[in-house]
Amino acid sequence: MYRANRGYPGNPPPGQGGFMGHESIEEHNQELEGELKGKIGALKSLSIHIGEEVREQNRLLNDMDDGFDSTAAMFSNTIGKIFKLAKSKPHLYIYYLLAFCLFVVFVLWLYIR
């Protein structure tokens, strides 16, 4: 009953009567097969594009990770040098820190102006 209401081949619409031949069913199956092949091809190309995009994103993330690692190493070296400077001459590091702060303020003032 369901197939008759949905208009599937093999069950002719009411009023036409008769039996659809095997040729018409075969043609219908071939049409559906062609549509299915097209959809499969589209899914295949989509999955290939997704794979390429994932590889590209992984490469970019690895590059970012390398950049963060080098930045972290640079910061740790800088912090180590600051501690070394602070331990060596306790009365001079404040002057170095003050000179650095004035330099930063001067650069920002030039940038804003």
SULURCOR-V345925 format. One record per residue. N is the residue number from 0. RES is the residue in one letter. OMEGA is omega in degrees with one decimal (999 if undefined). Layout:
# SULURCOR-V345925
n->N res->RES omega->OMEGA
n->N res->RES omega->OMEGA
This chain:
# SULURCOR-V345925
n->0 res->M omega->-179.1
n->1 res->Y omega->-178.6
n->2 res->R omega->179.8
n->3 res->A omega->-179.7
n->4 res->N omega->-177.4
n->5 res->R omega->176.4
n->6 res->G omega->178.2
n->7 res->Y omega->176.6
n->8 res->P omega->-175.9
n->9 res->G omega->174.4
n->10 res->N omega->-176.7
n->11 res->P omega->176.4
n->12 res->P omega->-179.3
n->13 res->P omega->177.9
n->14 res->G omega->-179.9
n->15 res->Q omega->177.9
n->16 res->G omega->176.7
n->17 res->G omega->-176.8
n->18 res->F omega->176.6
n->19 res->M omega->-178.4
n->20 res->G omega->178.8
n->21 res->H omega->-179.5
n->22 res->E omega->-179.4
n->23 res->S omega->176.2
n->24 res->I omega->178.5
n->25 res->E omega->178.2
n->26 res->E omega->179.1
n->27 res->H omega->177.6
n->28 res->N omega->179.0
n->29 res->Q omega->175.9
n->30 res->E omega->178.9
n->31 res->L omega->177.9
n->32 res->E omega->177.6
n->33 res->G omega->177.3
n->34 res->E omega->180.0
n->35 res->L omega->177.1
n->36 res->K omega->177.7
n->37 res->G omega->179.1
n->38 res->K omega->178.4
n->39 res->I omega->178.2
n->40 res->G omega->178.8
n->41 res->A omega->178.1
n->42 res->L omega->178.9
n->43 res->K omega->-179.9
n->44 res->S omega->177.6
n->45 res->L omega->179.3
n->46 res->S omega->176.1
n->47 res->I omega->178.9
n->48 res->H omega->178.1
n->49 res->I omega->178.4
n->50 res->G omega->177.7
n->51 res->E omega->179.8
n->52 res->E omega->179.0
n->53 res->V omega->177.7
n->54 res->R omega->179.0
n->55 res->E omega->179.4
n->56 res->Q omega->177.3
n->57 res->N omega->178.2
n->58 res->R omega->179.0
n->59 res->L omega->178.0
n->60 res->L omega->177.4
n->61 res->N omega->176.9
n->62 res->D omega->178.0
n->63 res->M omega->179.1
n->64 res->D omega->177.1
n->65 res->D omega->177.9
n->66 res->G omega->178.5
n->67 res->F omega->177.9
n->68 res->D omega->-179.8
n->69 res->S omega->177.5
n->70 res->T omega->178.5
n->71 res->A omega->178.1
n->72 res->A omega->179.0
n->73 res->M omega->179.0
n->74 res->F omega->-179.8
n->75 res->S omega->176.1
n->76 res->N omega->179.7
n->77 res->T omega->178.5
n->78 res->I omega->178.0
n->79 res->G omega->178.0
n->80 res->K omega->178.6
n->81 res->I omega->178.1
n->82 res->F omega->177.9
n->83 res->K omega->178.6
n->84 res->L omega->-178.7
n->85 res->A omega->-178.4
n->86 res->K omega->-174.2
n->87 res->S omega->-176.9
n->88 res->K omega->-173.7
n->89 res->P omega->-176.7
n->90 res->H omega->-177.5
n->91 res->L omega->-175.6
n->92 res->Y omega->177.3
n->93 res->I omega->177.6
n->94 res->Y omega->175.9
n->95 res->Y omega->179.4
n->96 res->L omega->177.9
n->97 res->L omega->177.9
n->98 res->A omega->178.3
n->99 res->F omega->179.4
n->100 res->C omega->177.7
n->101 res->L omega->177.3
n->102 res->F omega->179.5
n->103 res->V omega->178.9
n->104 res->V omega->178.6
n->105 res->F omega->178.6
n->106 res->V omega->177.7
n->107 res->L omega->177.8
n->108 res->W omega->176.7
n->109 res->L omega->-178.8
n->110 res->Y omega->-178.0
n->111 res->I omega->-177.4
n->112 res->R omega->999
